[in-house]
Structures are given as C-alpha cells and as structure tokens.
Amino acid sequence: MAKPPLVFASVGFAVAAFIVAVSLGTAITATTGIPLAGGLLNGVLTAMVLTIGLLATRFAGAATVMWVVFALLASFTTTLGPPGIYKVVIGAIAGILWDLIYQVSGRRKWGLYVGAVVGALSIMLTLIAALRLGFGANAAEALQKYTSALGILLGINLVVTVIGVFLGERVYQDRLRELPAFQNLQRHGD
C-alpha cells in the first residue's frame, strides 16, 4: 500500500497537470478562437507532468490516482471532452492501464511509454463510448465531431503522449530526481 506522502504527491501532480491543461487550453483557444487549439501543447505538458509524477512517486496505483483526480477536476470543463462526471471513469481506465503495464514491465522505460500510449488510446475510445451512451453535454453533437476525425485524433493523441512522456522522463532523470524534494519522495517509496 502506498504511503500517504506519495498519494498526496500524486494528487499534487494531477492538480498541477490540470491547471496547466486548463489554463493553457483556455488561453490558446481564447487567442486563436479555435476550440481544441490548445490540445496539442497542453497534451504534451499534461503527459509530461503526469510522467514526472509517476516516476517521482513510484508506487503501484500512482497513474490511477493522478488520472482520477485529473478527470474529476476536468468533469466541470471541456478538458477530456464535454463536461460531465463520466470523465472519472475515463480517467480511471487510463490510469489503471498505465499502472498495470508499467508495473508488469518492472517499471522499465518501455512500460512507461507503452502504458502511457495505451492509456491515451483508452481515453479517446472510452470518451467515444461514453458519448454514444449519451453522457456529457451535447453528447450527440460531440460524438459526431470526435468520430468524424477519429483516425487523426488518435494519431495526434499518440504523438503528443509520446512527446510528453519523453520530455517528462528526461526532465525527471536529468533535472529533478537529485533535488531534495524528489529525493525525499524516493525515501518514502523505498
């Protein structure tokens, strides 16, 4: 079982990722007037922050905690799709898949990437399933938009996720893991 400081740290990483995603997405959309325009950059940064959180806390379930908290906060926004509490299920599935693959890999680098990619795919596919079931504001209209560009959205989502995981892993390994705060997290995890 994860120690409370690690769980709290995971919640903090999720909140940080959400703040980055919402503020950046809102700013870019307001500036360009194009909905979802902030998705590319905020997707990279969200994946980056969550990757740092996963590497820093190192407990089985960290990705699930982060994705559930992120999705709960996103329930009231257009981040991860139309507003609705159904997003918690989307986040839980993505987090469980990422955790499962990462843990089964023995927390190896390939498991970090494959888990993140499978989690990212699950977000899009679970979102479409939720919209088909009528969850979320204007579900039918949103479903048409997502399904008409599904291939492109999946491809972009995968590229954005891989870039974010790469950057998060590099920042953690090259800059953060030796900092006292991150060393303290590691001591809690060992």
C-alpha positions as CSV (number, residue, x, y, z in Angstrom):
1,M,0.0,0.0,0.0
2,A,1.3,3.5,-0.9
3,K,2.3,5.7,1.9
4,P,0.2,8.9,2.4
5,P,3.0,11.3,1.3
6,L,3.2,9.5,-2.0
7,V,-0.5,9.6,-2.6
8,F,-0.7,13.3,-1.7
9,A,2.2,14.0,-4.0
10,S,0.3,12.1,-6.8
11,V,-2.7,14.3,-6.2
12,G,-0.5,17.4,-6.4
13,F,0.9,16.3,-9.7
14,A,-2.6,15.7,-11.0
15,V,-3.8,19.1,-9.9
16,A,-0.7,20.7,-11.5
17,A,-1.3,18.9,-14.7
18,F,-4.9,20.0,-14.7
19,I,-4.1,23.6,-14.0
20,V,-1.6,23.6,-16.9
21,A,-4.1,21.9,-19.2
22,V,-7.0,24.2,-18.4
23,S,-5.1,27.5,-18.3
24,L,-3.1,26.8,-21.4
25,G,-6.0,25.4,-23.4
26,T,-8.2,28.3,-22.4
27,A,-5.6,30.9,-23.3
28,I,-4.8,29.4,-26.7
29,T,-8.5,28.9,-27.6
30,A,-9.3,32.5,-26.5
31,T,-6.3,33.8,-28.5
32,T,-7.0,31.8,-31.7
33,G,-10.8,31.4,-31.4
34,I,-10.4,27.8,-32.4
35,P,-11.8,25.2,-30.0
36,L,-9.3,22.4,-29.1
37,A,-6.4,24.5,-30.5
38,G,-4.7,24.2,-27.1
39,G,-5.0,20.4,-27.2
40,L,-1.6,19.7,-28.8
41,L,0.5,21.7,-26.4
42,N,-1.5,21.0,-23.3
43,G,-1.5,17.3,-24.2
44,V,2.3,17.3,-24.3
45,L,2.5,19.2,-21.0
46,T,-0.1,17.1,-19.2
47,A,1.7,13.9,-20.3
48,M,5.0,15.4,-19.1
49,V,3.7,16.4,-15.7
50,L,2.0,13.1,-15.1
51,T,5.1,11.2,-16.2
52,I,7.2,13.2,-13.7
53,G,4.6,12.3,-11.1
54,L,4.7,8.6,-11.9
55,L,8.5,8.5,-11.8
56,A,8.7,10.6,-8.6
57,T,6.2,8.6,-6.5
58,R,7.0,5.1,-7.8
59,F,4.0,3.3,-6.3
60,A,1.6,0.9,-7.9
61,G,-1.5,3.0,-8.5
62,A,0.1,6.4,-8.9
63,A,-1.1,6.8,-12.5
64,T,-4.6,5.8,-11.5
65,V,-4.6,8.3,-8.6
66,M,-3.4,11.1,-10.9
67,W,-5.8,10.3,-13.8
68,V,-8.8,10.0,-11.5
69,V,-8.0,13.3,-9.8
70,F,-7.3,15.0,-13.2
71,A,-10.6,13.6,-14.6
72,L,-12.6,14.6,-11.6
73,L,-11.3,18.2,-11.9
74,A,-11.9,18.0,-15.7
75,S,-15.6,17.0,-15.2
76,F,-16.6,20.6,-15.0
77,T,-14.7,21.7,-18.0
78,T,-14.2,20.8,-21.7
79,T,-10.9,19.2,-20.9
80,L,-11.1,15.5,-21.9
81,G,-14.4,16.1,-23.7
82,P,-17.8,17.6,-22.9
83,P,-18.5,18.4,-19.2
84,G,-19.7,15.5,-17.1
85,I,-18.8,13.3,-14.2
86,Y,-18.5,10.4,-16.6
87,K,-14.9,11.5,-17.1
88,V,-13.9,9.9,-13.8
89,V,-14.4,6.5,-15.4
90,I,-12.3,7.6,-18.4
91,G,-9.5,8.7,-16.1
92,A,-9.7,5.6,-14.0
93,I,-9.4,3.3,-17.1
94,A,-6.5,5.3,-18.5
95,G,-4.7,5.3,-15.1
96,I,-5.3,1.6,-14.4
97,L,-4.0,0.6,-17.9
98,W,-0.8,2.8,-17.5
99,D,-0.2,1.5,-14.0
100,L,-0.8,-2.1,-15.0
101,I,1.6,-2.0,-18.0
102,Y,4.2,0.0,-16.1
103,Q,4.2,-2.3,-13.1
104,V,4.1,-5.5,-15.2
105,S,7.2,-4.2,-17.1
106,G,9.0,-4.0,-13.8
107,R,8.9,-0.2,-14.1
108,R,11.1,-0.2,-17.2
109,K,11.2,2.6,-19.7
110,W,9.3,0.6,-22.4
111,G,6.5,0.0,-19.8
112,L,6.3,3.8,-19.1
113,Y,5.8,4.5,-22.8
114,V,3.5,1.6,-23.7
115,G,1.4,2.2,-20.6
116,A,1.0,5.9,-21.5
117,V,0.2,5.2,-25.1
118,V,-2.4,2.5,-24.2
119,G,-3.9,4.9,-21.6
120,A,-4.1,7.7,-24.1
121,L,-5.8,5.4,-26.6
122,S,-8.3,4.3,-24.0
123,I,-9.1,8.0,-23.2
124,M,-10.3,8.6,-26.8
125,L,-12.1,5.2,-27.1
126,T,-13.8,5.4,-23.7
127,L,-14.8,9.0,-24.5
128,I,-16.5,7.9,-27.7
129,A,-18.2,5.0,-25.9
130,A,-19.5,7.5,-23.2
131,L,-20.8,9.9,-25.8
132,R,-22.6,7.1,-27.6
133,L,-24.3,6.3,-24.3
134,G,-25.4,9.9,-24.1
135,F,-23.0,11.0,-21.3
136,G,-21.8,14.6,-21.4
137,A,-23.2,17.9,-22.5
138,N,-24.4,17.8,-26.2
139,A,-23.2,14.2,-26.5
140,A,-24.6,13.5,-29.9
141,E,-23.0,16.6,-31.4
142,A,-19.7,15.9,-29.7
143,L,-19.8,12.3,-30.8
144,Q,-20.1,13.4,-34.5
145,K,-17.1,15.7,-34.1
146,Y,-14.9,13.1,-32.5
147,T,-15.9,10.2,-34.8
148,S,-15.5,12.2,-38.0
149,A,-11.9,12.8,-37.1
150,L,-11.1,9.7,-35.0
151,G,-8.1,8.5,-37.0
152,I,-6.5,11.9,-37.0
153,L,-7.3,12.4,-33.3
154,L,-5.9,9.1,-32.3
155,G,-2.7,9.7,-34.3
156,I,-2.2,13.2,-32.8
157,N,-3.0,11.9,-29.3
158,L,-0.4,9.2,-29.6
159,V,2.3,11.5,-30.9
160,V,1.5,14.1,-28.2
161,T,1.6,11.5,-25.5
162,V,5.0,10.0,-26.6
163,I,6.5,13.5,-26.8
164,G,5.1,14.4,-23.3
165,V,6.4,11.1,-21.8
166,F,9.8,11.6,-23.4
167,L,10.1,15.2,-22.1
168,G,8.8,14.2,-18.6
169,E,11.2,11.3,-18.3
170,R,14.1,13.4,-19.5
171,V,13.3,16.3,-17.1
172,Y,12.9,13.9,-14.2
173,Q,16.1,12.0,-14.9
174,D,18.3,15.0,-15.9
175,R,17.0,17.7,-13.5
176,L,14.6,16.6,-10.8
177,R,15.5,13.3,-9.3
178,E,18.5,14.7,-7.5
179,L,16.6,17.6,-5.9
180,P,16.0,17.2,-2.2
181,A,12.2,17.2,-2.5
182,F,12.3,14.4,-5.0
183,Q,14.9,12.5,-3.0
184,N,12.5,12.7,-0.1
185,L,9.7,11.2,-2.2
186,Q,12.0,8.4,-3.1
187,R,12.8,7.7,0.5
188,H,9.0,7.4,1.2
189,G,8.7,5.0,-1.7
190,D,11.5,2.7,-0.7
